[in-house]
């Protein structure tokens, strides 16, 4: 579980990232990245009903993404807000493939040390 200081929870913050953030895309996952001038990077996860109408599936996808971020947390530069947007094709993807895609996205965004 990500601790509170690493989470984006306020809808205003999420809307600001959607408006001003820079987008990076992969096959199953996209990220919006925006500098935040804070000591820690914060992460938000959006898994829409387009991925699955079943909450169990959407929650599993969020759990997988949080786990990937947690494993990479010590390598991620501080001072960024990152919003994950998932595509419907993520439903059949395994954890290793999601990890590779997230690492590639972070390298593209230059937030991985």
N, CA, C and O atoms as CSV, one atom per row, in Angstrom:
chain,resi,resn,atom,element,x,y,z
A,1,UNK,N,N,0.843,-1.177,0.000
A,1,UNK,CA,C,0.000,0.000,0.000
A,1,UNK,C,C,0.890,1.243,0.000
A,1,UNK,O,O,1.838,1.342,0.780
A,2,UNK,N,N,0.577,2.168,-0.869
A,2,UNK,CA,C,1.307,3.434,-0.903
A,2,UNK,C,C,0.899,4.274,0.303
A,2,UNK,O,O,-0.286,4.377,0.621
A,3,UNK,N,N,1.874,4.867,0.966
A,3,UNK,CA,C,1.535,5.722,2.094
A,3,UNK,C,C,0.889,7.017,1.579
A,3,UNK,O,O,1.000,7.351,0.400
A,4,UNK,N,N,0.233,7.718,2.457
A,4,UNK,CA,C,-0.567,8.874,2.091
A,4,UNK,C,C,0.230,9.958,1.351
A,4,UNK,O,O,-0.309,10.617,0.462
A,5,UNK,N,N,1.490,10.144,1.703
A,5,UNK,CA,C,2.265,11.226,1.067
A,5,UNK,C,C,2.574,10.928,-0.403
A,5,UNK,O,O,2.969,11.831,-1.140
A,6,UNK,N,N,2.401,9.685,-0.836
A,6,UNK,CA,C,2.645,9.321,-2.229
A,6,UNK,C,C,1.367,9.208,-3.056
A,6,UNK,O,O,1.421,8.768,-4.204
A,7,UNK,N,N,0.224,9.595,-2.502
A,7,UNK,CA,C,-1.056,9.427,-3.186
A,7,UNK,C,C,-1.637,10.756,-3.647
A,7,UNK,O,O,-1.537,11.767,-2.951
A,8,UNK,N,N,-2.237,10.742,-4.812
A,8,UNK,CA,C,-3.061,11.854,-5.280
A,8,UNK,C,C,-4.492,11.522,-4.899
A,8,UNK,O,O,-5.028,10.502,-5.332
A,9,UNK,N,N,-5.106,12.356,-4.109
A,9,UNK,CA,C,-6.456,12.023,-3.688
A,9,UNK,C,C,-7.464,13.114,-4.015
A,9,UNK,O,O,-8.655,12.836,-4.160
A,10,UNK,N,N,-7.005,14.333,-4.131
A,10,UNK,CA,C,-7.902,15.457,-4.355
A,10,UNK,C,C,-8.287,15.545,-5.831
A,10,UNK,O,O,-7.417,15.501,-6.700
A,11,UNK,N,N,-9.564,15.668,-6.116
A,11,UNK,CA,C,-10.040,15.746,-7.495
A,11,UNK,C,C,-9.497,16.980,-8.208
A,11,UNK,O,O,-9.283,16.950,-9.420
A,12,UNK,N,N,-9.274,18.056,-7.473
A,12,UNK,CA,C,-8.717,19.281,-8.064
A,12,UNK,C,C,-7.306,19.008,-8.595
A,12,UNK,O,O,-6.956,19.464,-9.684
A,13,UNK,N,N,-6.501,18.272,-7.838
A,13,UNK,CA,C,-5.151,17.927,-8.275
A,13,UNK,C,C,-5.197,17.064,-9.533
A,13,UNK,O,O,-4.415,17.274,-10.461
A,14,UNK,N,N,-6.094,16.111,-9.565
A,14,UNK,CA,C,-6.212,15.219,-10.713
A,14,UNK,C,C,-6.648,15.998,-11.954
A,14,UNK,O,O,-6.123,15.766,-13.042
A,15,UNK,N,N,-7.594,16.913,-11.804
A,15,UNK,CA,C,-8.037,17.720,-12.939
A,15,UNK,C,C,-6.909,18.611,-13.460
A,15,UNK,O,O,-6.792,18.815,-14.669
A,16,UNK,N,N,-6.083,19.140,-12.566
A,16,UNK,CA,C,-4.950,19.967,-12.974
A,16,UNK,C,C,-3.937,19.146,-13.780
A,16,UNK,O,O,-3.392,19.626,-14.774
A,17,UNK,N,N,-3.691,17.918,-13.348
A,17,UNK,CA,C,-2.768,17.044,-14.075
A,17,UNK,C,C,-3.336,16.714,-15.455
A,17,UNK,O,O,-2.594,16.671,-16.436
A,18,UNK,N,N,-4.643,16.482,-15.536
A,18,UNK,CA,C,-5.272,16.192,-16.822
A,18,UNK,C,C,-5.143,17.382,-17.779
A,18,UNK,O,O,-4.976,17.191,-18.983
A,19,UNK,N,N,-5.220,18.603,-17.252
A,19,UNK,CA,C,-5.134,19.786,-18.092
A,19,UNK,C,C,-3.696,20.122,-18.484
A,19,UNK,O,O,-3.430,20.420,-19.649
A,20,UNK,N,N,-2.771,20.077,-17.530
A,20,UNK,CA,C,-1.420,20.588,-17.744
A,20,UNK,C,C,-0.347,19.519,-17.909
A,20,UNK,O,O,0.778,19.828,-18.303
A,21,UNK,N,N,-0.682,18.272,-17.612
A,21,UNK,CA,C,0.323,17.212,-17.610
A,21,UNK,C,C,0.747,16.791,-19.006
A,21,UNK,O,O,0.021,16.977,-19.983
A,22,UNK,N,N,1.931,16.223,-19.073
A,22,UNK,CA,C,2.473,15.696,-20.330
A,22,UNK,C,C,2.179,14.200,-20.379
A,22,UNK,O,O,2.429,13.480,-19.412
A,23,UNK,N,N,1.643,13.731,-21.523
A,23,UNK,CA,C,1.215,12.338,-21.630
A,23,UNK,C,C,2.271,11.481,-22.321
A,23,UNK,O,O,2.906,11.890,-23.293
A,24,UNK,N,N,2.432,10.271,-21.777
A,24,UNK,CA,C,3.293,9.250,-22.355
A,24,UNK,C,C,2.465,7.982,-22.477
A,24,UNK,O,O,1.721,7.632,-21.560
A,25,UNK,N,N,2.592,7.282,-23.623
A,25,UNK,CA,C,1.720,6.143,-23.907
A,25,UNK,C,C,2.493,4.849,-24.116
A,25,UNK,O,O,3.610,4.844,-24.635
A,26,UNK,N,N,1.878,3.768,-23.703
A,26,UNK,CA,C,2.303,2.414,-24.008
A,26,UNK,C,C,1.050,1.650,-24.455
A,26,UNK,O,O,-0.028,2.232,-24.567
A,27,UNK,N,N,1.195,0.369,-24.703
A,27,UNK,CA,C,0.088,-0.431,-25.229
A,27,UNK,C,C,-1.120,-0.467,-24.286
A,27,UNK,O,O,-2.254,-0.277,-24.725
A,28,UNK,N,N,-0.881,-0.707,-22.998
A,28,UNK,CA,C,-1.979,-0.893,-22.043
A,28,UNK,C,C,-2.130,0.234,-21.028
A,28,UNK,O,O,-3.170,0.346,-20.379
A,29,UNK,N,N,-1.109,1.066,-20.885
A,29,UNK,CA,C,-1.106,2.092,-19.834
A,29,UNK,C,C,-0.581,3.406,-20.411
A,29,UNK,O,O,0.318,3.414,-21.251
A,30,UNK,N,N,-1.151,4.502,-19.949
A,30,UNK,CA,C,-0.630,5.832,-20.252
A,30,UNK,C,C,-0.416,6.551,-18.930
A,30,UNK,O,O,-1.075,6.249,-17.935
A,31,UNK,N,N,0.510,7.504,-18.925
A,31,UNK,CA,C,0.700,8.317,-17.730
A,31,UNK,C,C,0.698,9.786,-18.116
A,31,UNK,O,O,1.161,10.170,-19.190
A,32,UNK,N,N,0.168,10.591,-17.218
A,32,UNK,CA,C,0.267,12.037,-17.302
A,32,UNK,C,C,1.217,12.463,-16.194
A,32,UNK,O,O,1.042,12.073,-15.040
A,33,UNK,N,N,2.228,13.268,-16.540
A,33,UNK,CA,C,3.249,13.667,-15.578
A,33,UNK,C,C,3.280,15.184,-15.493
A,33,UNK,O,O,3.259,15.877,-16.510
A,34,UNK,N,N,3.332,15.689,-14.268
A,34,UNK,CA,C,3.381,17.129,-14.027
A,34,UNK,C,C,4.292,17.392,-12.834
A,34,UNK,O,O,4.107,16.778,-11.783
A,35,UNK,N,N,5.279,18.293,-12.967
A,35,UNK,CA,C,6.119,18.632,-11.806
A,35,UNK,C,C,5.272,19.255,-10.696
A,35,UNK,O,O,4.344,20.014,-10.972
A,36,UNK,N,N,5.596,18.928,-9.426
A,36,UNK,CA,C,4.790,19.439,-8.321
A,36,UNK,C,C,5.576,20.228,-7.278
A,36,UNK,O,O,4.973,20.769,-6.351
A,37,UNK,N,N,6.898,20.313,-7.397
A,37,UNK,CA,C,7.746,21.072,-6.477
A,37,UNK,C,C,7.586,20.643,-5.018
A,37,UNK,O,O,7.667,21.474,-4.114
A,38,UNK,N,N,7.362,19.369,-4.793
A,38,UNK,CA,C,7.266,18.823,-3.434
A,38,UNK,C,C,8.423,17.863,-3.201
A,38,UNK,O,O,9.172,17.548,-4.126
A,39,UNK,N,N,8.569,17.403,-1.976
A,39,UNK,CA,C,9.648,16.482,-1.619
A,39,UNK,C,C,9.398,15.060,-2.114
A,39,UNK,O,O,10.334,14.266,-2.200
A,40,UNK,N,N,8.158,14.729,-2.440
A,40,UNK,CA,C,7.824,13.364,-2.856
A,40,UNK,C,C,7.008,13.401,-4.136
A,40,UNK,O,O,6.279,14.358,-4.396
A,41,UNK,N,N,7.139,12.353,-4.929
A,41,UNK,CA,C,6.269,12.193,-6.086
A,41,UNK,C,C,4.965,11.561,-5.622
A,41,UNK,O,O,4.947,10.730,-4.714
A,42,UNK,N,N,3.870,11.972,-6.264
A,42,UNK,CA,C,2.553,11.447,-5.901
A,42,UNK,C,C,1.940,10.750,-7.100
A,42,UNK,O,O,2.197,11.116,-8.247
A,43,UNK,N,N,1.121,9.733,-6.820
A,43,UNK,CA,C,0.586,8.886,-7.874
A,43,UNK,C,C,-0.921,8.742,-7.727
A,43,UNK,O,O,-1.448,8.637,-6.619
A,44,UNK,N,N,-1.601,8.741,-8.867
A,44,UNK,CA,C,-3.037,8.501,-8.919
A,44,UNK,C,C,-3.317,7.459,-9.984
A,44,UNK,O,O,-2.545,7.315,-10.932
A,45,UNK,N,N,-4.418,6.730,-9.837
A,45,UNK,CA,C,-4.748,5.636,-10.740
A,45,UNK,C,C,-6.193,5.770,-11.190
A,45,UNK,O,O,-7.105,5.857,-10.368
A,46,UNK,N,N,-6.397,5.787,-12.514
A,46,UNK,CA,C,-7.738,5.863,-13.077
A,46,UNK,C,C,-7.969,4.602,-13.894
A,46,UNK,O,O,-7.294,4.359,-14.894
A,47,UNK,N,N,-8.932,3.808,-13.454
A,47,UNK,CA,C,-9.326,2.608,-14.183
A,47,UNK,C,C,-10.825,2.736,-14.430
A,47,UNK,O,O,-11.631,2.563,-13.516
A,48,UNK,N,N,-11.184,3.036,-15.657
A,48,UNK,CA,C,-12.576,3.347,-15.965
A,48,UNK,C,C,-13.408,2.091,-16.194
A,48,UNK,O,O,-12.896,0.972,-16.232
A,49,UNK,N,N,-14.695,2.315,-16.343
A,49,UNK,CA,C,-15.622,1.221,-16.641
A,49,UNK,C,C,-15.353,0.612,-18.010
A,49,UNK,O,O,-15.827,-0.489,-18.290
A,50,UNK,N,N,-14.602,1.303,-18.874
A,50,UNK,CA,C,-14.258,0.749,-20.182
A,50,UNK,C,C,-13.318,-0.451,-20.041
A,50,UNK,O,O,-13.305,-1.337,-20.896
A,51,UNK,N,N,-12.533,-0.476,-18.962
A,51,UNK,CA,C,-11.657,-1.624,-18.716
A,51,UNK,C,C,-12.506,-2.840,-18.376
A,51,UNK,O,O,-12.340,-3.907,-18.967
A,52,UNK,N,N,-13.407,-2.678,-17.430
A,52,UNK,CA,C,-14.328,-3.746,-17.061
A,52,UNK,C,C,-15.467,-3.159,-16.247
A,52,UNK,O,O,-15.282,-2.207,-15.488
A,53,UNK,N,N,-16.627,-3.729,-16.411
A,53,UNK,CA,C,-17.755,-3.282,-15.596
A,53,UNK,C,C,-17.697,-3.879,-14.195
A,53,UNK,O,O,-18.427,-3.452,-13.300
A,54,UNK,N,N,-16.834,-4.859,-14.011
A,54,UNK,CA,C,-16.720,-5.521,-12.717
A,54,UNK,C,C,-15.696,-4.794,-11.849
A,54,UNK,O,O,-14.550,-4.604,-12.256
A,55,UNK,N,N,-16.111,-4.393,-10.666
A,55,UNK,CA,C,-15.228,-3.682,-9.746
A,55,UNK,C,C,-14.041,-4.538,-9.324
A,55,UNK,O,O,-12.957,-4.014,-9.070
A,56,UNK,N,N,-14.239,-5.845,-9.248
A,56,UNK,CA,C,-13.165,-6.757,-8.855
A,56,UNK,C,C,-12.000,-6.638,-9.841
A,56,UNK,O,O,-10.839,-6.589,-9.434
A,57,UNK,N,N,-12.311,-6.593,-11.114
A,57,UNK,CA,C,-11.280,-6.499,-12.148
A,57,UNK,C,C,-10.594,-5.141,-12.094
A,57,UNK,O,O,-9.368,-5.064,-12.163
A,58,UNK,N,N,-11.372,-4.068,-11.971
A,58,UNK,CA,C,-10.787,-2.716,-11.906
A,58,UNK,C,C,-9.890,-2.578,-10.676
A,58,UNK,O,O,-8.811,-1.992,-10.764
A,59,UNK,N,N,-10.315,-3.101,-9.553
A,59,UNK,CA,C,-9.506,-3.026,-8.337
A,59,UNK,C,C,-8.235,-3.843,-8.463
A,59,UNK,O,O,-7.195,-3.444,-7.940
A,60,UNK,N,N,-8.294,-4.975,-9.145
A,60,UNK,CA,C,-7.095,-5.787,-9.364
A,60,UNK,C,C,-6.077,-5.026,-10.203
A,60,UNK,O,O,-4.881,-5.063,-9.915
A,61,UNK,N,N,-6.542,-4.341,-11.233
A,61,UNK,CA,C,-5.653,-3.551,-12.081
A,61,UNK,C,C,-4.992,-2.440,-11.264
A,61,UNK,O,O,-3.787,-2.219,-11.383
A,62,UNK,N,N,-5.764,-1.749,-10.445
A,62,UNK,CA,C,-5.191,-0.699,-9.592
A,62,UNK,C,C,-4.173,-1.282,-8.616
A,62,UNK,O,O,-3.123,-0.687,-8.378
A,63,UNK,N,N,-4.483,-2.432,-8.062
A,63,UNK,CA,C,-3.572,-3.089,-7.125
A,63,UNK,C,C,-2.257,-3.463,-7.813
A,63,UNK,O,O,-1.185,-3.287,-7.235
A,64,UNK,N,N,-2.333,-3.974,-9.036
A,64,UNK,CA,C,-1.128,-4.305,-9.788
A,64,UNK,C,C,-0.283,-3.057,-10.049
A,64,UNK,O,O,0.935,-3.080,-9.870
A,65,UNK,N,N,-0.924,-1.982,-10.469
A,65,UNK,CA,C,-0.192,-0.743,-10.757
A,65,UNK,C,C,0.441,-0.159,-9.494
A,65,UNK,O,O,1.577,0.313,-9.526
A,66,UNK,N,N,-0.297,-0.192,-8.383
A,66,UNK,CA,C,0.273,0.295,-7.123
A,66,UNK,C,C,1.485,-0.528,-6.708
A,66,UNK,O,O,2.471,0.016,-6.211
A,67,UNK,N,N,1.409,-1.840,-6.915
A,67,UNK,CA,C,2.526,-2.716,-6.581
A,67,UNK,C,C,3.764,-2.400,-7.407
A,67,UNK,O,O,4.878,-2.401,-6.884
A,68,UNK,N,N,3.575,-2.130,-8.687
A,68,UNK,CA,C,4.696,-1.763,-9.550
A,68,UNK,C,C,5.324,-0.461,-9.067
A,68,UNK,O,O,6.547,-0.355,-8.974
A,69,UNK,N,N,4.489,0.527,-8.759
A,69,UNK,CA,C,5.002,1.812,-8.276
A,69,UNK,C,C,5.736,1.632,-6.958
A,69,UNK,O,O,6.786,2.240,-6.748
A,70,UNK,N,N,5.206,0.816,-6.078
A,70,UNK,CA,C,5.840,0.579,-4.784
A,70,UNK,C,C,7.220,-0.046,-4.945
A,70,UNK,O,O,8.153,0.320,-4.231
A,71,UNK,N,N,7.356,-0.986,-5.877
A,71,UNK,CA,C,8.664,-1.605,-6.130
A,71,UNK,C,C,9.661,-0.622,-6.729
A,71,UNK,O,O,10.859,-0.715,-6.461
A,72,UNK,N,N,9.176,0.323,-7.540
A,72,UNK,CA,C,10.064,1.281,-8.201
A,72,UNK,C,C,10.243,2.578,-7.419
A,72,UNK,O,O,10.975,3.466,-7.856
A,73,UNK,N,N,9.593,2.697,-6.283
A,73,UNK,CA,C,9.540,3.968,-5.555
A,73,UNK,C,C,10.915,4.536,-5.215
A,73,UNK,O,O,11.110,5.749,-5.293
A,74,UNK,N,N,11.864,3.693,-4.842
A,74,UNK,CA,C,13.188,4.208,-4.471
A,74,UNK,C,C,13.987,4.660,-5.689
A,74,UNK,O,O,15.011,5.323,-5.525
A,75,UNK,N,N,13.553,4.324,-6.916
A,75,UNK,CA,C,14.236,4.744,-8.135
A,75,UNK,C,C,13.588,5.963,-8.782
A,75,UNK,O,O,14.164,6.562,-9.691
A,76,UNK,N,N,12.396,6.334,-8.323
A,76,UNK,CA,C,11.640,7.424,-8.938
A,76,UNK,C,C,12.071,8.754,-8.337
A,76,UNK,O,O,12.164,8.898,-7.118
A,77,UNK,N,N,12.332,9.720,-9.206
A,77,UNK,CA,C,12.711,11.061,-8.737
A,77,UNK,C,C,11.542,11.705,-8.006
A,77,UNK,O,O,10.380,11.457,-8.329
A,78,UNK,N,N,11.855,12.518,-7.036
A,78,UNK,CA,C,10.800,13.209,-6.306
A,78,UNK,C,C,10.447,14.510,-7.020
A,78,UNK,O,O,11.237,15.049,-7.795
A,79,UNK,N,N,9.251,14.994,-6.741
A,79,UNK,CA,C,8.812,16.264,-7.296
A,79,UNK,C,C,7.906,16.149,-8.515
A,79,UNK,O,O,7.842,17.073,-9.326
A,80,UNK,N,N,7.207,15.031,-8.655
A,80,UNK,CA,C,6.311,14.849,-9.797
A,80,UNK,C,C,4.967,14.288,-9.346
A,80,UNK,O,O,4.885,13.497,-8.406
A,81,UNK,N,N,3.920,14.714,-10.038
A,81,UNK,CA,C,2.608,14.095,-9.902
A,81,UNK,C,C,2.416,13.207,-11.125
A,81,UNK,O,O,2.609,13.653,-12.256
A,82,UNK,N,N,2.038,11.959,-10.902
A,82,UNK,CA,C,1.881,10.992,-11.984
A,82,UNK,C,C,0.479,10.403,-11.906
A,82,UNK,O,O,0.068,9.874,-10.874
A,83,UNK,N,N,-0.243,10.503,-13.012
A,83,UNK,CA,C,-1.588,9.947,-13.084
A,83,UNK,C,C,-1.594,8.824,-14.112
A,83,UNK,O,O,-1.285,9.047,-15.282
A,84,UNK,N,N,-1.944,7.621,-13.677
A,84,UNK,CA,C,-2.012,6.459,-14.551
A,84,UNK,C,C,-3.403,6.377,-15.163
A,84,UNK,O,O,-4.408,6.459,-14.457
A,85,UNK,N,N,-3.454,6.214,-16.482
A,85,UNK,CA,C,-4.704,6.007,-17.204
A,85,UNK,C,C,-4.591,4.655,-17.899
A,85,UNK,O,O,-3.633,4.410,-18.632
A,86,UNK,N,N,-5.553,3.791,-17.674
A,86,UNK,CA,C,-5.468,2.444,-18.229
A,86,UNK,C,C,-6.357,2.306,-19.452
A,86,UNK,O,O,-7.355,3.011,-19.605
A,87,UNK,N,N,-5.973,1.387,-20.309
A,87,UNK,CA,C,-6.751,1.075,-21.510
A,87,UNK,C,C,-7.417,-0.280,-21.308
A,87,UNK,O,O,-7.001,-1.064,-20.454
A,88,UNK,N,N,-8.432,-0.547,-22.082
A,88,UNK,CA,C,-9.202,-1.773,-21.877
A,88,UNK,C,C,-8.381,-3.038,-22.115
A,88,UNK,O,O,-8.731,-4.101,-21.602
A,89,UNK,N,N,-7.303,-2.942,-22.877
A,89,UNK,CA,C,-6.480,-4.117,-23.157
A,89,UNK,C,C,-5.655,-4.574,-21.956
A,89,UNK,O,O,-5.064,-5.654,-21.996
A,90,UNK,N,N,-5.604,-3.780,-20.898
A,90,UNK,CA,C,-4.812,-4.142,-19.714
A,90,UNK,C,C,-5.415,-5.335,-18.975
A,90,UNK,O,O,-4.716,-6.015,-18.224
A,91,UNK,N,N,-6.662,-5.582,-19.175
A,91,UNK,CA,C,-7.363,-6.644,-18.438
A,91,UNK,C,C,-6.705,-8.009,-18.617
A,91,UNK,O,O,-6.673,-8.785,-17.662
A,92,UNK,N,N,-6.185,-8.333,-19.786
A,92,UNK,CA,C,-5.587,-9.640,-20.010
A,92,UNK,C,C,-4.070,-9.662,-19.900
A,92,UNK,O,O,-3.442,-10.668,-20.231
A,93,UNK,N,N,-3.473,-8.573,-19.441
A,93,UNK,CA,C,-2.017,-8.457,-19.393
A,93,UNK,C,C,-1.489,-8.948,-18.055
A,93,UNK,O,O,-2.095,-8.699,-17.012
A,94,UNK,N,N,-0.350,-9.650,-18.085
A,94,UNK,CA,C,0.225,-10.149,-16.831
A,94,UNK,C,C,1.074,-9.084,-16.146
A,94,UNK,O,O,1.363,-8.036,-16.723
A,95,UNK,N,N,1.462,-9.366,-14.926
A,95,UNK,CA,C,2.160,-8.387,-14.083
A,95,UNK,C,C,3.528,-7.997,-14.646
A,95,UNK,O,O,3.924,-6.835,-14.560
A,96,UNK,N,N,4.253,-8.961,-15.222
A,96,UNK,CA,C,5.578,-8.651,-15.764
A,96,UNK,C,C,5.487,-7.680,-16.935
A,96,UNK,O,O,6.315,-6.777,-17.059
A,97,UNK,N,N,4.495,-7.860,-17.787
A,97,UNK,CA,C,4.322,-6.969,-18.934
A,97,UNK,C,C,3.920,-5.569,-18.476
A,97,UNK,O,O,4.389,-4.577,-19.033
A,98,UNK,N,N,3.065,-5.483,-17.476
A,98,UNK,CA,C,2.679,-4.176,-16.928
A,98,UNK,C,C,3.895,-3.487,-16.323
A,98,UNK,O,O,4.073,-2.282,-16.503
A,99,UNK,N,N,4.732,-4.231,-15.609
A,99,UNK,CA,C,5.944,-3.665,-15.014
A,99,UNK,C,C,6.860,-3.110,-16.089
A,99,UNK,O,O,7.389,-2.008,-15.938
A,100,UNK,N,N,7.056,-3.847,-17.168
A,100,UNK,CA,C,7.901,-3.365,-18.268
A,100,UNK,C,C,7.343,-2.090,-18.877
A,100,UNK,O,O,8.090,-1.156,-19.168
A,101,UNK,N,N,6.038,-2.052,-19.069
A,101,UNK,CA,C,5.416,-0.871,-19.663
A,101,UNK,C,C,5.552,0.348,-18.757
A,101,UNK,O,O,5.822,1.448,-19.238
A,102,UNK,N,N,5.368,0.163,-17.451
A,102,UNK,CA,C,5.486,1.282,-16.510
A,102,UNK,C,C,6.931,1.776,-16.463
A,102,UNK,O,O,7.165,2.984,-16.457
A,103,UNK,N,N,7.899,0.867,-16.429
A,103,UNK,CA,C,9.303,1.280,-16.441
A,103,UNK,C,C,9.627,2.066,-17.703
A,103,UNK,O,O,10.324,3.078,-17.639
A,104,UNK,N,N,9.129,1.613,-18.844
A,104,UNK,CA,C,9.349,2.322,-20.102
A,104,UNK,C,C,8.727,3.707,-20.062
A,104,UNK,O,O,9.338,4.675,-20.517
A,105,UNK,N,N,7.530,3.811,-19.528
A,105,UNK,CA,C,6.877,5.114,-19.408
A,105,UNK,C,C,7.673,6.056,-18.517
A,105,UNK,O,O,7.842,7.231,-18.843
A,106,UNK,N,N,8.165,5.543,-17.388
A,106,UNK,CA,C,8.945,6.379,-16.482
A,106,UNK,C,C,10.263,6.818,-17.118
A,106,UNK,O,O,10.721,7.939,-16.892
A,107,UNK,N,N,10.870,5.940,-17.911
A,107,UNK,CA,C,12.097,6.315,-18.620
A,107,UNK,C,C,11.806,7.374,-19.679
A,107,UNK,O,O,12.591,8.308,-19.845
A,108,UNK,N,N,10.693,7.245,-20.395
A,108,UNK,CA,C,10.307,8.244,-21.382
A,108,UNK,C,C,10.070,9.606,-20.726
A,108,UNK,O,O,10.433,10.647,-21.274
A,109,UNK,N,N,9.455,9.574,-19.544
A,109,UNK,CA,C,9.156,10.815,-18.827
A,109,UNK,C,C,10.368,11.355,-18.065
A,109,UNK,O,O,10.321,12.452,-17.508
A,110,UNK,N,N,11.456,10.575,-18.045
A,110,UNK,CA,C,12.697,10.949,-17.360
A,110,UNK,C,C,12.489,11.190,-15.871
A,110,UNK,O,O,13.054,12.117,-15.290
A,111,UNK,N,N,11.659,10.329,-15.261
A,111,UNK,CA,C,11.482,10.422,-13.811
A,111,UNK,C,C,12.062,9.215,-13.092
A,111,UNK,O,O,11.933,9.093,-11.873
A,112,UNK,N,N,12.701,8.323,-13.841
A,112,UNK,CA,C,13.332,7.147,-13.246
A,112,UNK,C,C,14.842,7.367,-13.213
A,112,UNK,O,O,15.450,7.670,-14.239
A,113,UNK,N,N,15.436,7.218,-12.053
A,113,UNK,CA,C,16.889,7.438,-11.913
A,113,UNK,C,C,17.667,6.235,-12.354
A,113,UNK,O,O,18.897,6.244,-12.304
